[in-house]
């Protein structure tokens, strides 16, 4: 069970970093303009920042929580992963696929299959 919690923690932290890259990419769009961004755009950027911080906090929390769960604790992670709608995410959470989409790669959103299915990150 602790390993499953650590994998979820790692996935949340990865999402936080990816969202941070998105935020910085959007900020660069505004840097090249002579006109200040609309208030709605600033609110949207703040929302992205809050989401990234929330994902980071949840990832850190789950990592600490995993340290308090005995390694041999029973779990039914397999059943939960079988219902995961994103195959690549299910693979990473199962621990069978450590691949992480890097900047410049696209994550293909496909229905979940057993964790032995092919990786979901493809070069753009």
Secondary structure, 3 states (H helix, E strand, C coil): CHHHHHHHHHHHHHHHHHHHHHHHHHHHHHHCCCCCCCHHHHHHHHHHHHHHHHHHHHHHHHHHHHCCCCCCCCCCHHHHHHCCCCHHHHHHHHCCCCCCCCCCEEECCCCCCCCCCCCCEEEC
